[in-house]
Amino acid sequence: FNDPGRFTAMIGFEWTSSPGGSNLHRNIFYRDGARLAQKLLPFTSSESDNPEDLWRWMGRYERETGGRMLAAAHNGNISNGLMFPEINPDTGEPLTADYAKTRARWEPLYEVTQIKGDGETHRLLSKNDEFADYETWDKGNFEGVLKQSGMLQYEYARAALTRGLQLEKSLGTNPFQFGMIGATDAHTSLATASEDNFFGKMTYMEPRKDRWNGVLGDVAGYKILGWEMAASGYTAVWAEKNTREAIFDAMARRETYATTGPRIMVKFIAELGDQRVPMGGELARDGSAAPAFLIEALKDPLGANLDRIQVVKGWINAQGVTQEKIFNVKWSGQRRLDAAGNLAAVGST
């Protein structure tokens, strides 16, 4: 069912690569309707678990049909360090310029939140972020290979964004320049990401009195229980129209954001000199001038009040080391920033 302007259904599929139990799943989105999508069978992980082969297939689809598609990688917290590598897992060699260019071409988006937890950052990566321990999943992969701390920097979005800046210097293209989206990854066919309407990840975890004790995964090394599921997440897309084409185009230009369930409205515009771009856009550097940001946020009308708006800056210092700093830019109540720019907890959330 697809009713442009009222209810838009995107055509897509999931590519379920899990080499050695490490999750490298991608969701593939078509800009097209069934007439074009049916011309080529979806590419499966039984054919190859190498993302580069998926990207080659996507190129084949566009050449043979004249259609368009893009991929969004699943939250990489079960990838055990393979989601945002410096060494190509398939070849054992450093990433090449061709890899960087191809990944940037086909993967403009990344899923940072879903039922299996947060993919934005980890408390060991963002030690100055008081919110970095939100819905953290860091046990291991699907085959019970336990997580090592050295894997984390290759799994989370914020670390990947700054590493991409480093790789761009050597490869000419930033392979990890992406917008952020959220999804449920539910296997129930239900879009129930709200905390007060959460139906779980699997059908056997739908509401019943003992569902929180249900076992989602039981592998050598650890278990995953029902109560560890996160009620998350949603994708917001700033599309010009409620149509497949307009929504796809907004996704391709990264004009998207993720929420963990509340339907919060966020607008972000950046300016530098005479340049002005929306979220997902790029500003060309203009000497030492600093950009200006216009940020608006509106609470979910049925949800909690907003605590604060933060901007997270990632950059590379003069020594080539990645850095991160968090800025509190707007907050509720009469609180004041301390000398270090920190803000007291709101107390009600």
HUFEN-V748018 format. One record per residue. RES is the residue in three letters. PSI is psi in radians with two decimals (* if undefined). OMEGA is omega in degrees with one decimal (999 if undefined). Layout:
# HUFEN-V748018
[[RES;PSI;OMEGA] [RES;PSI;OMEGA]]
This chain:
# HUFEN-V748018
[[PHE;2.26;177.2] [ASN;2.11;-177.7] [ASP;1.48;-175.5] [PRO;2.35;-179.1] [GLY;-0.37;-179.8] [ARG;-0.89;-179.2] [PHE;1.99;-177.6] [THR;2.23;175.7] [ALA;2.13;177.5] [MET;2.50;174.2] [ILE;2.38;-179.7] [GLY;3.12;175.8] [PHE;2.92;178.4] [GLU;2.29;174.5] [TRP;2.00;-164.2] [THR;1.04;177.0] [SER;2.25;178.7] [SER;1.14;-178.6] [PRO;2.13;-178.5] [GLY;0.33;-179.1] [GLY;0.05;179.5] [SER;2.17;-170.5] [ASN;1.99;174.0] [LEU;0.53;-175.8] [HIS;2.54;172.7] [ARG;2.50;168.1] [ASN;2.30;-177.2] [ILE;2.21;-178.2] [PHE;2.33;175.3] [TYR;2.49;169.1] [ARG;-0.26;-166.3] [ASP;2.95;171.8] [GLY;-3.03;-174.5] [ALA;-0.53;-176.5] [ARG;-0.74;178.3] [LEU;-0.72;-175.9] [ALA;-0.56;-177.5] [GLN;-0.12;-175.7] [LYS;-0.32;-178.5] [LEU;2.21;-179.7] [LEU;2.49;177.5] [PRO;2.58;178.1] [PHE;2.32;-175.0] [THR;2.79;178.5] [SER;-0.25;174.0] [SER;-0.41;175.5] [GLU;-0.67;176.5] [SER;2.49;174.1] [ASP;0.24;179.8] [ASN;2.09;-179.7] [PRO;-0.53;-179.9] [GLU;-0.58;176.1] [ASP;-0.62;174.8] [LEU;-0.80;-178.9] [TRP;-0.66;177.2] [ARG;-0.70;177.8] [TRP;-0.69;178.4] [MET;-0.69;175.7] [GLY;-0.67;177.4] [ARG;-0.75;179.0] [TYR;-0.83;-177.2] [GLU;-0.68;179.7] [ARG;-0.73;-173.3] [GLU;-0.43;-175.2] [THR;-0.36;-173.2] [GLY;0.09;179.1] [GLY;-3.00;179.7] [ARG;2.63;176.4] [MET;2.86;174.7] [LEU;2.85;179.9] [ALA;2.61;173.8] [ALA;2.12;-179.6] [ALA;2.46;173.2] [HIS;2.72;168.8] [ASN;2.16;-171.8] [GLY;0.31;-174.9] [ASN;-0.04;172.2] [ILE;0.32;-179.5] [SER;-0.15;-178.6] [ASN;0.83;172.7] [GLY;0.19;-177.2] [LEU;-0.19;-173.0] [MET;-0.78;-177.8] [PHE;1.25;-170.8] [PRO;2.82;165.1] [GLU;-0.48;175.3] [ILE;2.21;180.0] [ASN;2.04;-178.0] [PRO;-0.45;-176.6] [ASP;-0.55;-176.6] [THR;-0.35;-174.9] [GLY;0.13;-178.7] [GLU;2.79;176.7] [PRO;2.67;177.8] [LEU;2.55;179.6] [THR;2.92;176.2] [ALA;-0.62;179.6] [ASP;-0.72;176.7] [TYR;-0.85;-176.9] [ALA;-0.79;-178.6] [LYS;-0.72;-177.2] [THR;-0.76;178.8] [ARG;-0.75;178.4] [ALA;-0.59;-179.5] [ARG;-0.72;-170.1] [TRP;-0.29;-174.7] [GLU;1.33;179.4] [PRO;-0.12;-174.7] [LEU;2.73;176.9] [TYR;2.41;-178.9] [GLU;2.03;-176.1] [VAL;-0.12;176.9] [THR;2.48;175.9] [GLN;-3.01;-175.8] [ILE;-0.61;-179.2] [LYS;0.54;166.4] [GLY;-2.96;-172.4] [ASP;2.45;176.3] [GLY;0.21;-178.0] [GLU;-0.94;179.4] [THR;3.03;-177.7] [HIS;2.62;-176.0] [ARG;-0.43;177.2] [LEU;-0.26;177.9] [LEU;-0.60;-178.6] [SER;1.27;-171.3] [LYS;-0.34;179.3] [ASN;0.13;-178.8] [ASP;1.94;-177.9] [GLU;-0.26;-179.5] [PHE;0.16;-172.3] [ALA;-0.02;178.4] [ASP;0.41;-177.3] [TYR;2.13;175.0] [GLU;0.89;-178.2] [THR;2.23;171.6] [TRP;1.94;-178.5] [ASP;0.70;-178.9] [LYS;-0.84;-176.5] [GLY;-2.83;-179.2] [ASN;-2.99;-173.5] [PHE;-0.38;-178.3] [GLU;0.22;175.3] [GLY;0.21;174.3] [VAL;1.99;-171.6] [LEU;2.60;-178.8] [LYS;2.37;171.7] [GLN;2.54;-174.3] [SER;-0.53;179.9] [GLY;-0.26;179.1] [MET;-0.44;-166.9] [LEU;-0.69;-176.5] [GLN;-0.28;179.8] [TYR;0.25;-176.2] [GLU;-0.40;-168.2] [TYR;2.62;-170.0] [ALA;-0.83;-176.1] [ARG;-0.78;177.9] [ALA;-0.65;-179.8] [ALA;-0.68;-178.6] [LEU;-0.76;179.3] [THR;-0.64;176.3] [ARG;-0.60;177.2] [GLY;-0.61;177.0] [LEU;-0.69;177.0] [GLN;-0.81;-177.7] [LEU;-0.57;178.9] [GLU;-0.60;-179.5] [LYS;-0.62;-177.5] [SER;-0.47;-174.5] [LEU;-0.27;179.5] [GLY;-0.26;179.4] [THR;2.46;174.7] [ASN;1.93;-178.6] [PRO;-0.24;-174.3] [PHE;0.78;177.2] [GLN;1.73;-170.6] [PHE;2.73;167.2] [GLY;2.96;-174.7] [MET;2.46;176.5] [ILE;2.88;173.7] [GLY;2.78;178.6] [ALA;2.92;177.6] [THR;-0.68;-166.8] [ASP;0.45;177.3] [ALA;2.53;175.6] [HIS;0.63;-178.8] [THR;-0.12;-173.4] [SER;0.35;179.8] [LEU;2.36;177.1] [ALA;1.19;-173.9] [THR;1.33;-177.2] [ALA;-0.13;-179.1] [SER;2.49;-177.6] [GLU;-0.64;-176.9] [ASP;0.16;179.1] [ASN;0.80;-172.2] [PHE;2.10;-176.9] [PHE;0.19;176.3] [GLY;3.08;-177.2] [LYS;-0.71;-176.7] [MET;2.82;-180.0] [THR;-0.58;-179.8] [TYR;0.05;174.5] [MET;0.25;174.0] [GLU;2.84;-169.9] [PRO;2.16;170.7] [ARG;2.90;-168.7] [LYS;-0.50;-175.7] [ASP;0.33;-172.6] [ARG;-0.49;-177.1] [TRP;-0.35;178.4] [ASN;-0.01;178.2] [GLY;2.62;-177.8] [VAL;2.04;176.4] [LEU;-0.77;-179.8] [GLY;2.40;178.1] [ASP;1.61;-177.6] [VAL;2.91;179.2] [ALA;2.07;177.8] [GLY;-0.59;-178.9] [TYR;2.89;173.4] [LYS;2.71;171.6] [ILE;2.11;-174.7] [LEU;2.82;-177.2] [GLY;-0.66;-177.2] [TRP;-0.21;178.7] [GLU;-0.08;177.6] [MET;2.52;176.8] [ALA;2.33;175.4] [ALA;1.56;-172.3] [SER;2.72;-0.9] [GLY;-3.05;-179.7] [TYR;2.74;172.3] [THR;2.32;170.9] [ALA;2.37;-177.1] [VAL;2.20;176.6] [TRP;1.40;-178.6] [ALA;2.63;179.4] [GLU;-0.48;178.3] [LYS;2.82;176.2] [ASN;1.20;179.1] [THR;2.81;177.3] [ARG;-0.83;-174.7] [GLU;-0.80;-177.2] [ALA;-0.69;178.6] [ILE;-0.78;177.9] [PHE;-0.79;-178.1] [ASP;-0.68;177.6] [ALA;-0.68;176.3] [MET;-0.73;-178.8] [ALA;-0.56;179.2] [ARG;0.14;174.1] [ARG;0.45;179.2] [GLU;1.16;-173.9] [THR;2.87;169.0] [TYR;2.89;-176.6] [ALA;2.58;167.7] [THR;2.77;-179.7] [THR;0.14;178.9] [GLY;-0.79;176.2] [PRO;2.53;180.0] [ARG;1.21;179.2] [ILE;2.39;177.4] [MET;2.22;-177.6] [VAL;2.32;173.5] [LYS;2.37;-178.1] [PHE;2.14;178.3] [ILE;2.37;179.6] [ALA;2.50;179.2] [GLU;2.50;173.4] [LEU;1.95;-174.8] [GLY;-2.19;178.4] [ASP;0.19;177.5] [GLN;2.48;178.6] [ARG;2.10;-176.5] [VAL;2.61;174.6] [PRO;3.12;178.5] [MET;2.45;-177.6] [GLY;-0.20;-177.9] [GLY;3.09;-179.7] [GLU;2.44;173.5] [LEU;2.30;174.3] [ALA;2.29;-177.0] [ARG;2.42;-176.8] [ASP;1.38;-179.1] [GLY;-2.34;-178.4] [SER;0.11;-178.4] [ALA;2.52;179.5] [ALA;2.49;177.5] [PRO;2.79;172.9] [ALA;2.56;-176.8] [PHE;2.40;170.7] [LEU;2.08;-175.2] [ILE;2.26;175.2] [GLU;2.47;176.5] [ALA;2.43;-179.7] [LEU;2.24;-177.1] [LYS;2.76;168.5] [ASP;2.17;-177.5] [PRO;-0.36;178.4] [LEU;0.15;-175.1] [GLY;-2.93;-177.3] [ALA;2.77;172.6] [ASN;2.74;-179.6] [LEU;2.42;178.6] [ASP;-0.96;-175.4] [ARG;2.87;169.4] [ILE;2.30;177.7] [GLN;2.62;169.5] [VAL;2.23;179.1] [VAL;2.09;-179.5] [LYS;2.25;172.8] [GLY;2.39;-178.8] [TRP;3.05;177.0] [ILE;2.22;-178.0] [ASN;-3.10;-175.4] [ALA;-0.39;178.6] [GLN;0.05;178.9] [GLY;0.25;-178.2] [VAL;2.40;179.4] [THR;2.50;-178.9] [GLN;2.75;176.9] [GLU;2.42;175.3] [LYS;2.46;-177.9] [ILE;2.26;180.0] [PHE;2.18;169.7] [ASN;2.07;-173.5] [VAL;-0.36;178.2] [LYS;2.47;-176.7] [TRP;2.87;-177.8] [SER;2.79;175.4] [GLY;-2.85;-175.8] [GLN;0.35;180.0] [ARG;2.73;177.8] [ARG;2.57;175.6] [LEU;2.51;173.2] [ASP;-3.08;-174.8] [ALA;-0.44;-179.5] [ALA;0.03;-179.8] [GLY;0.19;-179.7] [ASN;2.80;-175.0] [LEU;2.39;177.6] [ALA;2.63;178.5] [ALA;2.52;-178.2] [VAL;-0.50;175.1] [GLY;-0.32;-176.4] [SER;-0.02;177.3] [THR;*;999]]
